[in-house]
Amino acid sequence: MPLTMNREVFITCAVTGSGDTASTSRHVPRSPKEIAAAALEAAKAGAAVAHVHVRDPETGAPSRKNELYKEVTDRIRQAEVDIVVNLTAGMGGDLIFGSVEKPFPLSPTSDVVGASERFSHVLECAPEICTLDCGSMNFNLQDYIMTNTPATLRALAKMMKDFGVRPEIEVFDTGHLWFAQKLVEEGLIEDPVLVQLCMGVPWGAPSDLITFMAMVNNIPAGWTFSAFGISRDAMAYPAAAVLAGGNVRVGLEDNLYVSKGQFATNGQLVEKAVNIVEGMGARVIGPEEVRQKLKLTKR
């Protein structure tokens, strides 16, 4: 299939994530104030979208507390710098077994709640976009399963549709993309459809270009997609995504380094992505153009 390069590219910055990275780099934001500041730094560097998780301000551990999301979104909206707010709705599906021989009782670190609770912070904060992790998978660690059952995904997709927030479909493997197409066929996700290809996350789709293009070639015509790789592949994916017709995601959720041995800030990663995109002859578009493209409702 011939490549059709994207000439009008938006950049998403995933500013903090929920991984155990805050103890590794001092640049990973923890508090709502720091997370909002990181989103605004990314906006000034050229990002049109901020993808937001929240953390316990003291420990840096991932959190689902609505009041933390509310403070982050309020701080972003009160600033003079514009950026599209994209909140994760992927938390609350963390199933961690006790051990190989005795899986039950579950580990006390498991965090599995119902669909309505997983969506409650979206209702309170009213972002323009929220994520829909479109499948379950063995997620990196020994006994951890990221659980997103078909019934839960259908319920979440309906909540997003009814509330009027645009889902960003997170695709970690080929089957996730297959199920996303089913949700669209069922009318649970409406046009314009937005997909994020998540490459190289153990144990989903590997970050090789053959797998990446297999995913790209199975995205239906008319859908908008973005892509990212993690760790050492992170800054190669802006070029790969744009060349394949997509958009770009970078940020400290995916990669802590701006160069070998040098810890990055979110702003530095966005600046580097902007240089890559513009160096390829494409234009980086801003938040208002993204709203028009994706028919977003600014709250």
Backbone torsions as a table, in degrees:
resi	resn	phi	psi	omega
1	MET	NA	125.7	179.3
2	PRO	-64.3	144.4	177.9
3	LEU	-80.3	140.9	174.1
4	THR	-120.4	101.8	-175.2
5	MET	-65.1	140.8	175.4
6	ASN	-82.0	125.7	-178.4
7	ARG	-100.4	-9.5	-179.6
8	GLU	-127.2	95.1	-165.0
9	VAL	-110.6	133.5	169.2
10	PHE	-107.8	149.5	-178.1
11	ILE	-112.7	128.9	172.0
12	THR	-101.8	137.8	174.2
13	CYS	-113.8	118.0	175.7
14	ALA	-91.0	99.9	-159.2
15	VAL	-80.2	-23.7	-177.8
16	THR	-145.8	-36.0	179.9
17	GLY	69.2	-166.5	-179.4
18	SER	-129.5	9.7	179.5
19	GLY	-77.6	170.9	-179.6
20	ASP	-82.1	68.1	-177.1
21	THR	-115.7	-18.8	-177.2
22	ALA	-64.9	-25.7	178.3
23	SER	-83.0	-10.6	-178.5
24	THR	-93.0	-43.6	-178.1
25	SER	-124.3	132.2	179.0
26	ARG	-70.6	-12.0	-179.0
27	HIS	-82.3	-13.1	179.4
28	VAL	-73.3	117.9	-175.0
29	PRO	-73.0	144.3	-179.3
30	ARG	-114.7	-54.7	-173.5
31	SER	-77.6	159.2	175.4
32	PRO	-55.4	-38.2	178.8
33	LYS	-62.3	-44.1	-179.6
34	GLU	-68.8	-39.2	-179.1
35	ILE	-66.5	-43.3	177.4
36	ALA	-63.7	-41.2	178.7
37	ALA	-62.8	-38.0	178.4
38	ALA	-65.5	-39.4	178.3
39	ALA	-64.1	-41.1	-179.7
40	LEU	-70.5	-36.4	174.1
41	GLU	-60.0	-43.3	178.9
42	ALA	-63.7	-40.2	179.0
43	ALA	-61.9	-43.9	179.7
44	LYS	-64.1	-28.6	-179.9
45	ALA	-82.0	-13.9	176.7
46	GLY	129.3	0.7	177.9
47	ALA	-76.1	140.4	176.9
48	ALA	-96.8	-21.6	-175.0
49	VAL	-132.0	136.9	173.1
50	ALA	-111.4	119.2	176.1
51	HIS	-94.3	123.4	-165.7
52	VAL	-121.8	126.9	159.4
53	HIS	-108.2	169.6	171.6
54	VAL	-125.9	159.4	-178.2
55	ARG	-132.2	158.7	169.9
56	ASP	-64.1	122.7	-174.8
57	PRO	-61.7	-25.3	-177.4
58	GLU	-87.4	-45.1	-173.3
59	THR	-98.6	-22.0	-174.1
60	GLY	81.9	1.3	179.5
61	ALA	-70.4	151.2	178.3
62	PRO	-62.2	148.9	-176.8
63	SER	-139.4	157.1	173.2
64	ARG	-117.4	12.6	-172.8
65	LYS	-66.4	125.7	-177.9
66	ASN	-60.6	-36.5	-176.9
67	GLU	-65.8	-28.6	176.9
68	LEU	-71.4	-43.6	175.8
69	TYR	-61.4	-40.8	-178.2
70	LYS	-63.7	-42.1	179.7
71	GLU	-65.0	-41.3	178.9
72	VAL	-61.1	-51.3	-176.6
73	THR	-65.4	-37.2	177.4
74	ASP	-63.0	-43.4	-179.4
75	ARG	-64.2	-40.2	179.2
76	ILE	-65.3	-43.9	-176.1
77	ARG	-71.9	-24.5	179.5
78	GLN	-82.5	-10.4	-178.5
79	ALA	-80.8	163.3	179.4
80	GLU	-83.0	-13.0	-178.7
81	VAL	-90.9	130.1	-177.0
82	ASP	-90.8	139.3	172.9
83	ILE	-159.0	146.2	177.0
84	VAL	-75.8	131.9	-178.8
85	VAL	-93.9	125.8	179.8
86	ASN	-125.9	107.4	-179.1
87	LEU	-96.1	140.2	172.5
88	THR	-67.0	141.7	168.2
89	ALA	-122.7	23.5	-175.9
90	GLY	-92.4	-6.5	-179.5
91	MET	-78.1	158.3	177.5
92	GLY	94.0	10.1	176.4
93	GLY	-123.3	29.7	-174.1
94	ASP	-93.2	102.6	-178.9
95	LEU	-102.1	116.6	-177.1
96	ILE	-124.3	115.2	-178.5
97	PHE	-73.8	159.1	-178.8
98	GLY	-66.2	-53.7	177.9
99	SER	-164.1	175.1	-179.7
100	VAL	-63.9	-43.2	-177.8
101	GLU	-84.6	-29.0	-179.3
102	LYS	-131.0	79.3	-177.4
103	PRO	-65.2	-26.8	178.2
104	PHE	-115.3	142.9	2.6
105	PRO	-69.9	157.2	178.5
106	LEU	-63.9	156.6	174.4
107	SER	-60.0	142.2	177.0
108	PRO	-63.5	-12.4	177.8
109	THR	-84.4	-4.2	174.3
110	SER	-61.1	147.3	178.0
111	ASP	-141.7	87.9	-177.3
112	VAL	-122.8	117.1	-179.0
113	VAL	-131.2	172.2	-178.2
114	GLY	-74.4	167.0	-176.2
115	ALA	-60.3	-42.0	-177.4
116	SER	-63.1	-40.0	178.4
117	GLU	-69.2	-35.7	177.6
118	ARG	-64.7	-25.1	-176.0
119	PHE	-100.1	-5.1	-169.9
120	SER	-62.4	-37.0	-178.9
121	HIS	-71.0	-27.1	176.1
122	VAL	-67.3	-43.9	177.4
123	LEU	-60.0	-39.3	-177.4
124	GLU	-75.2	-37.4	-172.9
125	CYS	-96.6	-20.8	178.1
126	ALA	50.4	61.5	175.2
127	PRO	-72.4	170.1	176.3
128	GLU	-80.3	-31.0	179.9
129	ILE	-135.0	145.8	165.4
130	CYS	-139.5	157.2	-172.3
131	THR	-88.3	152.4	174.5
132	LEU	-131.8	99.5	179.1
133	ASP	-71.7	109.0	-161.6
134	CYS	-89.5	40.5	175.8
135	GLY	165.6	168.3	177.0
136	SER	-96.6	159.0	176.8
137	MET	-166.0	155.2	167.8
138	ASN	-68.3	119.2	-168.4
139	PHE	-111.8	84.8	167.2
140	ASN	67.9	-62.3	-171.5
141	LEU	-78.8	166.0	-170.1
142	GLN	-55.7	-53.9	-172.6
143	ASP	-118.7	24.0	-175.5
144	TYR	-101.7	125.8	173.8
145	ILE	-118.4	126.0	171.0
146	MET	-80.8	111.9	-172.9
147	THR	-102.7	125.5	174.3
148	ASN	-145.3	87.5	-175.6
149	THR	-72.9	158.2	177.1
150	PRO	-54.5	-40.8	-179.8
151	ALA	-65.4	-42.3	179.0
152	THR	-64.4	-41.9	-179.0
153	LEU	-66.6	-38.0	176.3
154	ARG	-64.3	-41.0	179.0
155	ALA	-64.9	-44.3	179.4
156	LEU	-65.2	-42.5	179.4
157	ALA	-61.1	-39.5	178.4
158	LYS	-66.2	-39.4	177.1
159	MET	-61.1	-42.9	179.5
160	MET	-64.4	-43.7	179.1
161	LYS	-63.1	-46.9	-177.9
162	ASP	-65.3	-34.4	-178.3
163	PHE	-82.3	-20.1	178.9
164	GLY	85.3	27.8	175.0
165	VAL	-104.3	139.8	-177.2
166	ARG	-78.4	121.0	175.0
167	PRO	-75.2	137.5	166.2
168	GLU	-102.0	110.7	-176.0
169	ILE	-76.6	116.4	179.1
170	GLU	-89.2	119.2	-175.5
171	VAL	-114.8	110.1	179.8
172	PHE	-99.1	-10.0	179.7
173	ASP	-161.4	170.7	-172.4
174	THR	-64.0	-36.4	179.3
175	GLY	-64.6	-29.6	177.3
176	HIS	-65.2	-39.8	177.7
177	LEU	-67.1	-38.2	176.8
178	TRP	-59.4	-46.6	-179.1
179	PHE	-69.3	-34.4	176.5
180	ALA	-59.1	-41.1	177.4
181	GLN	-62.3	-35.3	177.6
182	LYS	-65.8	-41.7	178.7
183	LEU	-62.4	-37.4	177.4
184	VAL	-67.6	-44.1	178.1
185	GLU	-58.4	-36.0	-178.8
186	GLU	-79.9	-3.0	179.2
187	GLY	80.6	10.7	-178.9
188	LEU	-83.0	-20.4	173.0
189	ILE	-125.5	128.8	-174.7
190	GLU	-105.2	159.1	173.9
191	ASP	-64.9	150.2	-7.5
192	PRO	-76.9	137.3	-176.8
193	VAL	-88.4	133.3	-177.4
194	LEU	-118.6	127.4	-177.0
195	VAL	-125.5	139.0	172.8
196	GLN	-115.4	117.2	176.8
197	LEU	-87.0	120.0	-174.4
198	CYS	-106.4	104.1	-169.7
199	MET	-106.0	137.1	172.0
200	GLY	86.9	7.1	178.6
201	VAL	-83.2	117.7	178.5
202	PRO	-64.9	126.8	7.2
203	TRP	-123.3	64.1	175.3
204	GLY	-101.8	-139.0	-179.1
205	ALA	-74.0	127.5	176.3
206	PRO	-67.2	160.3	-171.1
207	SER	-88.0	14.7	178.6
208	ASP	-72.6	155.3	-174.0
209	LEU	-69.5	-26.6	177.9
210	ILE	-65.1	-46.6	178.1
211	THR	-65.6	-42.2	-179.9
212	PHE	-59.1	-46.9	-178.6
213	MET	-71.0	-28.5	173.4
214	ALA	-62.7	-39.7	177.3
215	MET	-67.0	-48.4	-178.6
216	VAL	-58.2	-43.9	-176.5
217	ASN	-69.2	-13.6	177.6
218	ASN	-101.2	4.8	173.8
219	ILE	-81.1	124.2	-178.2
220	PRO	-60.8	150.8	177.4
221	ALA	-59.3	138.2	178.9
222	GLY	94.9	-14.7	176.3
223	TRP	-79.5	151.0	174.7
224	THR	-101.3	131.8	178.4
225	PHE	-130.5	156.4	173.7
226	SER	-131.1	166.0	-178.7
227	ALA	-151.2	153.0	173.2
228	PHE	-147.1	155.6	167.7
229	GLY	-117.8	166.1	-177.3
230	ILE	-111.4	163.0	174.5
231	SER	54.5	-129.0	-172.1
232	ARG	-67.8	-18.8	178.7
233	ASP	-87.4	-6.6	-169.6
234	ALA	-59.4	-42.3	-174.9
235	MET	-88.6	0.4	170.0
236	ALA	-87.7	-25.7	-174.9
237	TYR	-71.2	-28.9	172.9
238	PRO	-53.6	-43.4	179.1
239	ALA	-67.9	-44.9	-178.7
240	ALA	-62.6	-42.9	-177.4
241	ALA	-64.8	-45.7	-178.5
242	VAL	-65.7	-43.2	-179.9
243	LEU	-62.2	-32.7	-178.9
244	ALA	-84.9	-0.6	177.5
245	GLY	101.0	12.1	-174.4
246	GLY	-112.2	-167.4	179.8
247	ASN	-114.8	-177.9	-163.4
248	VAL	-122.9	140.1	167.3
249	ARG	-129.1	133.8	172.0
250	VAL	-136.7	179.5	176.2
251	GLY	136.7	167.7	-174.8
252	LEU	-72.1	-11.4	170.7
253	GLU	-64.2	-33.0	-171.0
254	ASP	-102.6	-25.3	-170.5
255	ASN	-163.1	133.4	-175.5
256	LEU	-97.1	-6.0	-169.1
257	TYR	-119.7	140.8	174.4
258	VAL	-92.9	-24.6	172.4
259	SER	-156.7	173.2	-174.9
260	LYS	-58.0	119.7	176.9
261	GLY	80.0	-0.4	-177.6
262	GLN	-114.6	113.3	178.6
263	PHE	-65.0	141.6	-176.2
264	ALA	-102.0	161.2	160.5
265	THR	-101.0	164.7	176.3
266	ASN	-60.1	-40.5	179.7
267	GLY	-60.7	-39.9	179.8
268	GLN	-66.0	-38.8	178.6
269	LEU	-66.4	-39.7	177.5
270	VAL	-66.1	-44.2	178.7
271	GLU	-57.5	-41.9	-179.9
272	LYS	-65.6	-40.6	177.9
273	ALA	-64.4	-40.8	177.5
274	VAL	-59.1	-44.5	180.0
275	ASN	-62.2	-39.2	179.0
276	ILE	-65.1	-47.7	-177.4
277	VAL	-62.6	-48.5	-178.8
278	GLU	-68.8	-32.3	176.7
279	GLY	-65.6	-22.2	177.3
280	MET	-86.3	-3.6	178.6
281	GLY	92.9	11.5	177.7
282	ALA	-98.7	167.1	178.7
283	ARG	-110.9	135.8	176.1
284	VAL	-86.8	122.9	-178.0
285	ILE	-97.9	158.8	-175.3
286	GLY	-97.4	-178.5	-174.7
287	PRO	-62.3	-35.5	-178.1
288	GLU	-69.3	-37.9	176.2
289	GLU	-67.5	-33.5	176.2
290	VAL	-65.7	-42.0	177.8
291	ARG	-59.0	-41.6	179.0
292	GLN	-67.3	-41.6	-177.6
293	LYS	-64.9	-41.6	-174.5
294	LEU	-100.9	2.6	-179.5
295	LYS	54.9	54.1	-178.9
296	LEU	-88.4	153.0	176.6
297	THR	-107.8	112.0	178.2
298	LYS	-77.3	124.0	-176.4
299	ARG	-84.9	NA	NA
